[in-house]
Amino acid sequence: MTTEPLTAADRCDRCSAQAYVRVVLPVGELLFCGHHARAHAPAYAGVATHVHDETDRLHAEHGQA
């Protein structure tokens, strides 16, 4: 399992925005921006072996929305 912090080089697999969530699956991993992580959570919640969520950084880096 990868526990390294996500960096600006890590990109969302859906839209190429900066990834803030890593979803570890039995056969690999997916990276998502905050928006797509929320949108796809119902699909990966039951199969993910680990979810590394750094979306709290969005508020620290970009202020409250």
PDB file of N, CA, C, O and CB in Angstrom:
ATOM      1  N   MET A   1       0.851  -1.182   0.000  1.00  0.00           N
ATOM      2  CA  MET A   1       0.000   0.000   0.000  1.00  0.00           C
ATOM      3  C   MET A   1       0.893   1.241   0.000  1.00  0.00           C
ATOM      4  O   MET A   1       1.859   1.319   0.760  1.00  0.00           O
ATOM      5  CB  MET A   1      -0.966   0.000   1.230  1.00  0.00           C
ATOM      6  N   THR A   2       0.570   2.190  -0.841  1.00  0.00           N
ATOM      7  CA  THR A   2       1.312   3.441  -0.917  1.00  0.00           C
ATOM      8  C   THR A   2       0.740   4.436   0.081  1.00  0.00           C
ATOM      9  O   THR A   2      -0.453   4.738   0.052  1.00  0.00           O
ATOM     10  CB  THR A   2       1.271   4.020  -2.348  1.00  0.00           C
ATOM     11  N   THR A   3       1.589   4.941   0.957  1.00  0.00           N
ATOM     12  CA  THR A   3       1.145   5.938   1.930  1.00  0.00           C
ATOM     13  C   THR A   3       1.870   7.269   1.730  1.00  0.00           C
ATOM     14  O   THR A   3       1.755   8.176   2.554  1.00  0.00           O
ATOM     15  CB  THR A   3       1.370   5.424   3.355  1.00  0.00           C
ATOM     16  N   GLU A   4       2.611   7.376   0.639  1.00  0.00           N
ATOM     17  CA  GLU A   4       3.318   8.622   0.333  1.00  0.00           C
ATOM     18  C   GLU A   4       2.308   9.754   0.172  1.00  0.00           C
ATOM     19  O   GLU A   4       1.221   9.543  -0.365  1.00  0.00           O
ATOM     20  CB  GLU A   4       4.180   8.472  -0.954  1.00  0.00           C
ATOM     21  N   PRO A   5       2.656  10.948   0.632  1.00  0.00           N
ATOM     22  CA  PRO A   5       1.756  12.095   0.406  1.00  0.00           C
ATOM     23  C   PRO A   5       1.568  12.340  -1.098  1.00  0.00           C
ATOM     24  O   PRO A   5       2.477  12.108  -1.894  1.00  0.00           O
ATOM     25  CB  PRO A   5       2.319  13.378   1.092  1.00  0.00           C
ATOM     26  N   LEU A   6       0.403  12.800  -1.458  1.00  0.00           N
ATOM     27  CA  LEU A   6       0.136  13.149  -2.851  1.00  0.00           C
ATOM     28  C   LEU A   6       0.804  14.487  -3.152  1.00  0.00           C
ATOM     29  O   LEU A   6       0.877  15.358  -2.285  1.00  0.00           O
ATOM     30  CB  LEU A   6      -1.401  13.213  -3.136  1.00  0.00           C
ATOM     31  N   THR A   7       1.288  14.649  -4.379  1.00  0.00           N
ATOM     32  CA  THR A   7       1.961  15.879  -4.782  1.00  0.00           C
ATOM     33  C   THR A   7       1.231  16.501  -5.968  1.00  0.00           C
ATOM     34  O   THR A   7       0.277  15.925  -6.492  1.00  0.00           O
ATOM     35  CB  THR A   7       3.442  15.606  -5.137  1.00  0.00           C
ATOM     36  N   ALA A   8       1.678  17.658  -6.378  1.00  0.00           N
ATOM     37  CA  ALA A   8       1.084  18.333  -7.533  1.00  0.00           C
ATOM     38  C   ALA A   8       1.261  17.515  -8.814  1.00  0.00           C
ATOM     39  O   ALA A   8       0.528  17.724  -9.781  1.00  0.00           O
ATOM     40  CB  ALA A   8       1.705  19.722  -7.711  1.00  0.00           C
ATOM     41  N   ALA A   9       2.206  16.603  -8.834  1.00  0.00           N
ATOM     42  CA  ALA A   9       2.418  15.751 -10.005  1.00  0.00           C
ATOM     43  C   ALA A   9       1.383  14.629 -10.097  1.00  0.00           C
ATOM     44  O   ALA A   9       1.210  14.035 -11.161  1.00  0.00           O
ATOM     45  CB  ALA A   9       3.817  15.158  -9.968  1.00  0.00           C
ATOM     46  N   ASP A  10       0.692  14.332  -8.985  1.00  0.00           N
ATOM     47  CA  ASP A  10      -0.347  13.297  -8.983  1.00  0.00           C
ATOM     48  C   ASP A  10      -1.629  13.899  -9.544  1.00  0.00           C
ATOM     49  O   ASP A  10      -2.121  14.910  -9.042  1.00  0.00           O
ATOM     50  CB  ASP A  10      -0.580  12.725  -7.541  1.00  0.00           C
ATOM     51  N   ARG A  11      -2.167  13.273 -10.586  1.00  0.00           N
ATOM     52  CA  ARG A  11      -3.309  13.835 -11.302  1.00  0.00           C
ATOM     53  C   ARG A  11      -4.512  12.895 -11.230  1.00  0.00           C
ATOM     54  O   ARG A  11      -4.364  11.673 -11.203  1.00  0.00           O
ATOM     55  CB  ARG A  11      -2.940  14.111 -12.768  1.00  0.00           C
ATOM     56  N   CYS A  12      -5.689  13.484 -11.199  1.00  0.00           N
ATOM     57  CA  CYS A  12      -6.952  12.745 -11.170  1.00  0.00           C
ATOM     58  C   CYS A  12      -7.073  11.885 -12.423  1.00  0.00           C
ATOM     59  O   CYS A  12      -6.819  12.346 -13.535  1.00  0.00           O
ATOM     60  CB  CYS A  12      -8.158  13.714 -11.057  1.00  0.00           C
ATOM     61  N   ASP A  13      -7.466  10.626 -12.224  1.00  0.00           N
ATOM     62  CA  ASP A  13      -7.636   9.712 -13.358  1.00  0.00           C
ATOM     63  C   ASP A  13      -8.856  10.045 -14.213  1.00  0.00           C
ATOM     64  O   ASP A  13      -8.979   9.524 -15.322  1.00  0.00           O
ATOM     65  CB  ASP A  13      -7.749   8.291 -12.856  1.00  0.00           C
ATOM     66  N   ARG A  14      -9.747  10.887 -13.737  1.00  0.00           N
ATOM     67  CA  ARG A  14     -10.937  11.258 -14.504  1.00  0.00           C
ATOM     68  C   ARG A  14     -10.752  12.563 -15.280  1.00  0.00           C
ATOM     69  O   ARG A  14     -11.177  12.660 -16.432  1.00  0.00           O
ATOM     70  CB  ARG A  14     -12.129  11.384 -13.575  1.00  0.00           C
ATOM     71  N   CYS A  15     -10.115  13.579 -14.657  1.00  0.00           N
ATOM     72  CA  CYS A  15     -10.089  14.895 -15.312  1.00  0.00           C
ATOM     73  C   CYS A  15      -8.707  15.542 -15.353  1.00  0.00           C
ATOM     74  O   CYS A  15      -8.566  16.637 -15.899  1.00  0.00           O
ATOM     75  CB  CYS A  15     -11.037  15.820 -14.610  1.00  0.00           C
ATOM     76  N   SER A  16      -7.713  14.915 -14.808  1.00  0.00           N
ATOM     77  CA  SER A  16      -6.328  15.410 -14.788  1.00  0.00           C
ATOM     78  C   SER A  16      -6.088  16.594 -13.862  1.00  0.00           C
ATOM     79  O   SER A  16      -5.013  17.192 -13.913  1.00  0.00           O
ATOM     80  CB  SER A  16      -5.925  15.794 -16.164  1.00  0.00           C
ATOM     81  N   ALA A  17      -7.055  16.956 -13.016  1.00  0.00           N
ATOM     82  CA  ALA A  17      -6.811  17.972 -11.979  1.00  0.00           C
ATOM     83  C   ALA A  17      -5.885  17.359 -10.925  1.00  0.00           C
ATOM     84  O   ALA A  17      -5.636  16.154 -10.939  1.00  0.00           O
ATOM     85  CB  ALA A  17      -8.168  18.470 -11.324  1.00  0.00           C
ATOM     86  N   GLN A  18      -5.381  18.184 -10.021  1.00  0.00           N
ATOM     87  CA  GLN A  18      -4.527  17.662  -8.965  1.00  0.00           C
ATOM     88  C   GLN A  18      -5.293  16.659  -8.112  1.00  0.00           C
ATOM     89  O   GLN A  18      -6.425  16.916  -7.702  1.00  0.00           O
ATOM     90  CB  GLN A  18      -3.986  18.804  -8.094  1.00  0.00           C
ATOM     91  N   ALA A  19      -4.669  15.517  -7.848  1.00  0.00           N
ATOM     92  CA  ALA A  19      -5.307  14.468  -7.052  1.00  0.00           C
ATOM     93  C   ALA A  19      -5.112  14.739  -5.568  1.00  0.00           C
ATOM     94  O   ALA A  19      -4.026  15.107  -5.121  1.00  0.00           O
ATOM     95  CB  ALA A  19      -4.741  13.082  -7.420  1.00  0.00           C
ATOM     96  N   TYR A  20      -6.187  14.549  -4.818  1.00  0.00           N
ATOM     97  CA  TYR A  20      -6.151  14.674  -3.366  1.00  0.00           C
ATOM     98  C   TYR A  20      -6.611  13.386  -2.675  1.00  0.00           C
ATOM     99  O   TYR A  20      -6.596  13.304  -1.447  1.00  0.00           O
ATOM    100  CB  TYR A  20      -7.021  15.844  -2.922  1.00  0.00           C
ATOM    101  N   VAL A  21      -7.016  12.388  -3.454  1.00  0.00           N
ATOM    102  CA  VAL A  21      -7.484  11.126  -2.891  1.00  0.00           C
ATOM    103  C   VAL A  21      -6.860   9.973  -3.677  1.00  0.00           C
ATOM    104  O   VAL A  21      -6.915   9.938  -4.906  1.00  0.00           O
ATOM    105  CB  VAL A  21      -9.042  11.042  -2.920  1.00  0.00           C
ATOM    106  N   ARG A  22      -6.267   9.032  -2.941  1.00  0.00           N
ATOM    107  CA  ARG A  22      -5.738   7.800  -3.535  1.00  0.00           C
ATOM    108  C   ARG A  22      -6.622   6.664  -3.041  1.00  0.00           C
ATOM    109  O   ARG A  22      -6.782   6.474  -1.835  1.00  0.00           O
ATOM    110  CB  ARG A  22      -4.211   7.561  -3.153  1.00  0.00           C
ATOM    111  N   VAL A  23      -7.194   5.913  -3.970  1.00  0.00           N
ATOM    112  CA  VAL A  23      -8.029   4.766  -3.639  1.00  0.00           C
ATOM    113  C   VAL A  23      -7.238   3.518  -4.008  1.00  0.00           C
ATOM    114  O   VAL A  23      -6.960   3.272  -5.182  1.00  0.00           O
ATOM    115  CB  VAL A  23      -9.418   4.815  -4.387  1.00  0.00           C
ATOM    116  N   VAL A  24      -6.879   2.739  -2.999  1.00  0.00           N
ATOM    117  CA  VAL A  24      -6.118   1.516  -3.225  1.00  0.00           C
ATOM    118  C   VAL A  24      -7.112   0.363  -3.377  1.00  0.00           C
ATOM    119  O   VAL A  24      -7.967   0.136  -2.520  1.00  0.00           O
ATOM    120  CB  VAL A  24      -5.106   1.248  -2.052  1.00  0.00           C
ATOM    121  N   LEU A  25      -6.976  -0.345  -4.473  1.00  0.00           N
ATOM    122  CA  LEU A  25      -7.840  -1.479  -4.793  1.00  0.00           C
ATOM    123  C   LEU A  25      -7.002  -2.757  -4.757  1.00  0.00           C
ATOM    124  O   LEU A  25      -5.773  -2.682  -4.775  1.00  0.00           O
ATOM    125  CB  LEU A  25      -8.522  -1.294  -6.190  1.00  0.00           C
ATOM    126  N   PRO A  26      -7.630  -3.907  -4.707  1.00  0.00           N
ATOM    127  CA  PRO A  26      -6.866  -5.154  -4.696  1.00  0.00           C
ATOM    128  C   PRO A  26      -5.960  -5.323  -5.924  1.00  0.00           C
ATOM    129  O   PRO A  26      -4.975  -6.060  -5.869  1.00  0.00           O
ATOM    130  CB  PRO A  26      -7.815  -6.324  -4.610  1.00  0.00           C
ATOM    131  N   VAL A  27      -6.285  -4.650  -7.016  1.00  0.00           N
ATOM    132  CA  VAL A  27      -5.520  -4.815  -8.251  1.00  0.00           C
ATOM    133  C   VAL A  27      -4.847  -3.530  -8.731  1.00  0.00           C
ATOM    134  O   VAL A  27      -4.462  -3.452  -9.897  1.00  0.00           O
ATOM    135  CB  VAL A  27      -6.420  -5.334  -9.332  1.00  0.00           C
ATOM    136  N   GLY A  28      -4.697  -2.548  -7.894  1.00  0.00           N
ATOM    137  CA  GLY A  28      -4.064  -1.296  -8.298  1.00  0.00           C
ATOM    138  C   GLY A  28      -4.592  -0.139  -7.491  1.00  0.00           C
ATOM    139  O   GLY A  28      -5.089  -0.311  -6.378  1.00  0.00           O
ATOM    140  N   GLU A  29      -4.480   1.058  -8.070  1.00  0.00           N
ATOM    141  CA  GLU A  29      -4.969   2.237  -7.367  1.00  0.00           C
ATOM    142  C   GLU A  29      -5.521   3.249  -8.354  1.00  0.00           C
ATOM    143  O   GLU A  29      -5.181   3.248  -9.537  1.00  0.00           O
ATOM    144  CB  GLU A  29      -3.855   2.867  -6.525  1.00  0.00           C
ATOM    145  N   LEU A  30      -6.381   4.110  -7.836  1.00  0.00           N
ATOM    146  CA  LEU A  30      -6.948   5.212  -8.608  1.00  0.00           C
ATOM    147  C   LEU A  30      -6.637   6.502  -7.868  1.00  0.00           C
ATOM    148  O   LEU A  30      -6.580   6.518  -6.638  1.00  0.00           O
ATOM    149  CB  LEU A  30      -8.494   5.036  -8.821  1.00  0.00           C
ATOM    150  N   LEU A  31      -6.438   7.577  -8.607  1.00  0.00           N
ATOM    151  CA  LEU A  31      -6.235   8.903  -8.037  1.00  0.00           C
ATOM    152  C   LEU A  31      -7.399   9.778  -8.466  1.00  0.00           C
ATOM    153  O   LEU A  31      -7.820   9.752  -9.622  1.00  0.00           O
ATOM    154  CB  LEU A  31      -4.868   9.518  -8.483  1.00  0.00           C
ATOM    155  N   PHE A  32      -7.918  10.563  -7.510  1.00  0.00           N
ATOM    156  CA  PHE A  32      -9.052  11.429  -7.804  1.00  0.00           C
ATOM    157  C   PHE A  32      -8.846  12.820  -7.230  1.00  0.00           C
ATOM    158  O   PHE A  32      -8.219  12.983  -6.183  1.00  0.00           O
ATOM    159  CB  PHE A  32     -10.335  10.825  -7.258  1.00  0.00           C
ATOM    160  N   CYS A  33      -9.377  13.825  -7.922  1.00  0.00           N
ATOM    161  CA  CYS A  33      -9.514  15.159  -7.343  1.00  0.00           C
ATOM    162  C   CYS A  33     -10.639  15.051  -6.298  1.00  0.00           C
ATOM    163  O   CYS A  33     -11.317  14.026  -6.228  1.00  0.00           O
ATOM    164  CB  CYS A  33      -9.834  16.271  -8.462  1.00  0.00           C
ATOM    165  N   GLY A  34     -10.833  16.073  -5.508  1.00  0.00           N
ATOM    166  CA  GLY A  34     -11.875  16.036  -4.486  1.00  0.00           C
ATOM    167  C   GLY A  34     -13.258  15.807  -5.062  1.00  0.00           C
ATOM    168  O   GLY A  34     -14.043  15.028  -4.521  1.00  0.00           O
ATOM    169  N   HIS A  35     -13.559  16.489  -6.165  1.00  0.00           N
ATOM    170  CA  HIS A  35     -14.874  16.363  -6.804  1.00  0.00           C
ATOM    171  C   HIS A  35     -15.146  14.929  -7.245  1.00  0.00           C
ATOM    172  O   HIS A  35     -16.195  14.371  -6.923  1.00  0.00           O
ATOM    173  CB  HIS A  35     -14.971  17.303  -8.008  1.00  0.00           C
ATOM    174  N   HIS A  36     -14.223  14.335  -7.971  1.00  0.00           N
ATOM    175  CA  HIS A  36     -14.451  12.987  -8.480  1.00  0.00           C
ATOM    176  C   HIS A  36     -14.363  11.935  -7.380  1.00  0.00           C
ATOM    177  O   HIS A  36     -14.995  10.884  -7.490  1.00  0.00           O
ATOM    178  CB  HIS A  36     -13.451  12.670  -9.574  1.00  0.00           C
ATOM    179  N   ALA A  37     -13.604  12.188  -6.334  1.00  0.00           N
ATOM    180  CA  ALA A  37     -13.578  11.259  -5.192  1.00  0.00           C
ATOM    181  C   ALA A  37     -14.968  11.180  -4.566  1.00  0.00           C
ATOM    182  O   ALA A  37     -15.453  10.092  -4.256  1.00  0.00           O
ATOM    183  CB  ALA A  37     -12.526  11.708  -4.128  1.00  0.00           C
ATOM    184  N   ARG A  38     -15.608  12.338  -4.379  1.00  0.00           N
ATOM    185  CA  ARG A  38     -16.968  12.349  -3.817  1.00  0.00           C
ATOM    186  C   ARG A  38     -17.955  11.701  -4.780  1.00  0.00           C
ATOM    187  O   ARG A  38     -18.822  10.932  -4.363  1.00  0.00           O
ATOM    188  CB  ARG A  38     -17.414  13.792  -3.497  1.00  0.00           C
ATOM    189  N   ALA A  39     -17.825  12.008  -6.056  1.00  0.00           N
ATOM    190  CA  ALA A  39     -18.772  11.485  -7.044  1.00  0.00           C
ATOM    191  C   ALA A  39     -18.700   9.964  -7.171  1.00  0.00           C
ATOM    192  O   ALA A  39     -19.724   9.320  -7.396  1.00  0.00           O
ATOM    193  CB  ALA A  39     -18.514  12.122  -8.398  1.00  0.00           C
ATOM    194  N   HIS A  40     -17.517   9.384  -7.031  1.00  0.00           N
ATOM    195  CA  HIS A  40     -17.334   7.952  -7.239  1.00  0.00           C
ATOM    196  C   HIS A  40     -17.228   7.157  -5.941  1.00  0.00           C
ATOM    197  O   HIS A  40     -17.034   5.942  -5.979  1.00  0.00           O
ATOM    198  CB  HIS A  40     -16.108   7.719  -8.063  1.00  0.00           C
ATOM    199  N   ALA A  41     -17.351   7.823  -4.796  1.00  0.00           N
ATOM    200  CA  ALA A  41     -17.241   7.137  -3.500  1.00  0.00           C
ATOM    201  C   ALA A  41     -18.181   5.934  -3.366  1.00  0.00           C
ATOM    202  O   ALA A  41     -17.753   4.896  -2.862  1.00  0.00           O
ATOM    203  CB  ALA A  41     -17.526   8.116  -2.383  1.00  0.00           C
ATOM    204  N   PRO A  42     -19.432   6.034  -3.795  1.00  0.00           N
ATOM    205  CA  PRO A  42     -20.303   4.852  -3.657  1.00  0.00           C
ATOM    206  C   PRO A  42     -19.774   3.636  -4.426  1.00  0.00           C
ATOM    207  O   PRO A  42     -19.981   2.498  -4.007  1.00  0.00           O
ATOM    208  CB  PRO A  42     -21.711   5.186  -4.143  1.00  0.00           C
ATOM    209  N   ALA A  43     -19.102   3.875  -5.534  1.00  0.00           N
ATOM    210  CA  ALA A  43     -18.600   2.768  -6.353  1.00  0.00           C
ATOM    211  C   ALA A  43     -17.366   2.115  -5.742  1.00  0.00           C
ATOM    212  O   ALA A  43     -17.217   0.896  -5.827  1.00  0.00           O
ATOM    213  CB  ALA A  43     -18.276   3.260  -7.753  1.00  0.00           C
ATOM    214  N   TYR A  44     -16.480   2.893  -5.130  1.00  0.00           N
ATOM    215  CA  TYR A  44     -15.254   2.291  -4.603  1.00  0.00           C
ATOM    216  C   TYR A  44     -15.309   1.959  -3.117  1.00  0.00           C
ATOM    217  O   TYR A  44     -14.440   1.242  -2.618  1.00  0.00           O
ATOM    218  CB  TYR A  44     -14.107   3.207  -4.851  1.00  0.00           C
ATOM    219  N   ALA A  45     -16.292   2.454  -2.411  1.00  0.00           N
ATOM    220  CA  ALA A  45     -16.361   2.252  -0.955  1.00  0.00           C
ATOM    221  C   ALA A  45     -16.350   0.773  -0.560  1.00  0.00           C
ATOM    222  O   ALA A  45     -15.712   0.404   0.425  1.00  0.00           O
ATOM    223  CB  ALA A  45     -17.615   2.913  -0.402  1.00  0.00           C
ATOM    224  N   GLY A  46     -17.028  -0.049  -1.294  1.00  0.00           N
ATOM    225  CA  GLY A  46     -17.118  -1.455  -0.937  1.00  0.00           C
ATOM    226  C   GLY A  46     -15.961  -2.319  -1.393  1.00  0.00           C
ATOM    227  O   GLY A  46     -15.823  -3.453  -0.935  1.00  0.00           O
ATOM    228  N   VAL A  47     -15.121  -1.805  -2.293  1.00  0.00           N
ATOM    229  CA  VAL A  47     -14.037  -2.623  -2.831  1.00  0.00           C
ATOM    230  C   VAL A  47     -12.644  -2.102  -2.498  1.00  0.00           C
ATOM    231  O   VAL A  47     -11.666  -2.833  -2.656  1.00  0.00           O
ATOM    232  CB  VAL A  47     -14.180  -2.723  -4.310  1.00  0.00           C
ATOM    233  N   ALA A  48     -12.530  -0.880  -2.051  1.00  0.00           N
ATOM    234  CA  ALA A  48     -11.221  -0.296  -1.741  1.00  0.00           C
ATOM    235  C   ALA A  48     -10.606  -0.977  -0.517  1.00  0.00           C
ATOM    236  O   ALA A  48     -11.298  -1.267   0.459  1.00  0.00           O
ATOM    237  CB  ALA A  48     -11.349   1.226  -1.498  1.00  0.00           C
ATOM    238  N   THR A  49      -9.311  -1.223  -0.583  1.00  0.00           N
ATOM    239  CA  THR A  49      -8.617  -1.768   0.578  1.00  0.00           C
ATOM    240  C   THR A  49      -8.098  -0.650   1.471  1.00  0.00           C
ATOM    241  O   THR A  49      -7.826  -0.869   2.652  1.00  0.00           O
ATOM    242  CB  THR A  49      -7.462  -2.671   0.137  1.00  0.00           C
ATOM    243  N   HIS A  50      -7.960   0.560   0.905  1.00  0.00           N
ATOM    244  CA  HIS A  50      -7.528   1.729   1.669  1.00  0.00           C
ATOM    245  C   HIS A  50      -7.877   2.983   0.875  1.00  0.00           C
ATOM    246  O   HIS A  50      -7.777   2.994  -0.352  1.00  0.00           O
ATOM    247  CB  HIS A  50      -5.994   1.671   1.979  1.00  0.00           C
ATOM    248  N   VAL A  51      -8.284   4.030   1.571  1.00  0.00           N
ATOM    249  CA  VAL A  51      -8.529   5.328   0.935  1.00  0.00           C
ATOM    250  C   VAL A  51      -7.670   6.352   1.659  1.00  0.00           C
ATOM    251  O   VAL A  51      -7.845   6.597   2.853  1.00  0.00           O
ATOM    252  CB  VAL A  51     -10.060   5.727   0.977  1.00  0.00           C
ATOM    253  N   HIS A  52      -6.747   6.944   0.925  1.00  0.00           N
ATOM    254  CA  HIS A  52      -5.856   7.977   1.453  1.00  0.00           C
ATOM    255  C   HIS A  52      -6.428   9.321   1.005  1.00  0.00           C
ATOM    256  O   HIS A  52      -6.309   9.688  -0.164  1.00  0.00           O
ATOM    257  CB  HIS A  52      -4.357   7.781   0.952  1.00  0.00           C
ATOM    258  N   ASP A  53      -7.043  10.051   1.927  1.00  0.00           N
ATOM    259  CA  ASP A  53      -7.781  11.278   1.611  1.00  0.00           C
ATOM    260  C   ASP A  53      -7.048  12.493   2.157  1.00  0.00           C
ATOM    261  O   ASP A  53      -6.878  12.632   3.368  1.00  0.00           O
ATOM    262  CB  ASP A  53      -9.211  11.219   2.182  1.00  0.00           C
ATOM    263  N   GLU A  54      -6.618  13.365   1.265  1.00  0.00           N
ATOM    264  CA  GLU A  54      -5.946  14.609   1.639  1.00  0.00           C
ATOM    265  C   GLU A  54      -6.775  15.833   1.264  1.00  0.00           C
ATOM    266  O   GLU A  54      -6.223  16.920   1.096  1.00  0.00           O
ATOM    267  CB  GLU A  54      -4.577  14.688   0.975  1.00  0.00           C
ATOM    268  N   THR A  55      -8.093  15.675   1.129  1.00  0.00           N
ATOM    269  CA  THR A  55      -8.926  16.801   0.709  1.00  0.00           C
ATOM    270  C   THR A  55      -8.931  17.930   1.739  1.00  0.00           C
ATOM    271  O   THR A  55      -9.284  19.061   1.406  1.00  0.00           O
ATOM    272  CB  THR A  55     -10.348  16.329   0.458  1.00  0.00           C
ATOM    273  N   ASP A  56      -8.548  17.644   2.975  1.00  0.00           N
ATOM    274  CA  ASP A  56      -8.451  18.720   3.959  1.00  0.00           C
ATOM    275  C   ASP A  56      -7.405  19.755   3.551  1.00  0.00           C
ATOM    276  O   ASP A  56      -7.471  20.905   3.987  1.00  0.00           O
ATOM    277  CB  ASP A  56      -8.111  18.149   5.336  1.00  0.00           C
ATOM    278  N   ARG A  57      -6.447  19.361   2.723  1.00  0.00           N
ATOM    279  CA  ARG A  57      -5.447  20.302   2.199  1.00  0.00           C
ATOM    280  C   ARG A  57      -6.074  21.364   1.295  1.00  0.00           C
ATOM    281  O   ARG A  57      -5.541  22.467   1.174  1.00  0.00           O
ATOM    282  CB  ARG A  57      -4.369  19.543   1.426  1.00  0.00           C
ATOM    283  N   LEU A  58      -7.201  21.037   0.662  1.00  0.00           N
ATOM    284  CA  LEU A  58      -7.852  22.011  -0.211  1.00  0.00           C
ATOM    285  C   LEU A  58      -8.200  23.284   0.553  1.00  0.00           C
ATOM    286  O   LEU A  58      -7.996  24.385   0.041  1.00  0.00           O
ATOM    287  CB  LEU A  58      -9.116  21.409  -0.835  1.00  0.00           C
ATOM    288  N   HIS A  59      -8.723  23.149   1.770  1.00  0.00           N
ATOM    289  CA  HIS A  59      -9.067  24.308   2.576  1.00  0.00           C
ATOM    290  C   HIS A  59      -7.820  25.064   3.015  1.00  0.00           C
ATOM    291  O   HIS A  59      -7.814  26.294   3.038  1.00  0.00           O
ATOM    292  CB  HIS A  59      -9.879  23.884   3.792  1.00  0.00           C
ATOM    293  N   ALA A  60      -6.780  24.345   3.357  1.00  0.00           N
ATOM    294  CA  ALA A  60      -5.540  24.979   3.789  1.00  0.00           C
ATOM    295  C   ALA A  60      -4.864  25.708   2.632  1.00  0.00           C
ATOM    296  O   ALA A  60      -4.303  26.787   2.822  1.00  0.00           O
ATOM    297  CB  ALA A  60      -4.590  23.939   4.383  1.00  0.00           C
ATOM    298  N   GLU A  61      -4.915  25.127   1.436  1.00  0.00           N
ATOM    299  CA  GLU A  61      -4.231  25.704   0.288  1.00  0.00           C
ATOM    300  C   GLU A  61      -5.053  26.757  -0.447  1.00  0.00           C
ATOM    301  O   GLU A  61      -4.497  27.700  -1.010  1.00  0.00           O
ATOM    302  CB  GLU A  61      -3.856  24.621  -0.663  1.00  0.00           C
ATOM    303  N   HIS A  62      -6.379  26.597  -0.442  1.00  0.00           N
ATOM    304  CA  HIS A  62      -7.220  27.457  -1.274  1.00  0.00           C
ATOM    305  C   HIS A  62      -8.289  28.209  -0.485  1.00  0.00           C
ATOM    306  O   HIS A  62      -9.087  28.937  -1.076  1.00  0.00           O
ATOM    307  CB  HIS A  62      -7.880  26.634  -2.341  1.00  0.00           C
ATOM    308  N   GLY A  63      -8.320  28.049   0.832  1.00  0.00           N
ATOM    309  CA  GLY A  63      -9.317  28.729   1.648  1.00  0.00           C
ATOM    310  C   GLY A  63     -10.642  28.016   1.634  1.00  0.00           C
ATOM    311  O   GLY A  63     -10.863  27.106   0.836  1.00  0.00           O
ATOM    312  N   GLN A  64     -11.514  28.427   2.512  1.00  0.00           N
ATOM    313  CA  GLN A  64     -12.838  27.836   2.591  1.00  0.00           C
ATOM    314  C   GLN A  64     -13.646  28.186   1.360  1.00  0.00           C
ATOM    315  O   GLN A  64     -13.605  29.317   0.874  1.00  0.00           O
ATOM    316  CB  GLN A  64     -13.561  28.299   3.850  1.00  0.00           C
ATOM    317  N   ALA A  65     -14.383  27.204   0.859  1.00  0.00           N
ATOM    318  CA  ALA A  65     -15.197  27.434  -0.345  1.00  0.00           C
ATOM    319  C   ALA A  65     -16.588  27.877   0.043  1.00  0.00           C
ATOM    320  O   ALA A  65     -17.424  28.120  -0.828  1.00  0.00           O
ATOM    321  CB  ALA A  65     -15.269  26.164  -1.216  1.00  0.00           C
TER     322      ALA A  65
END
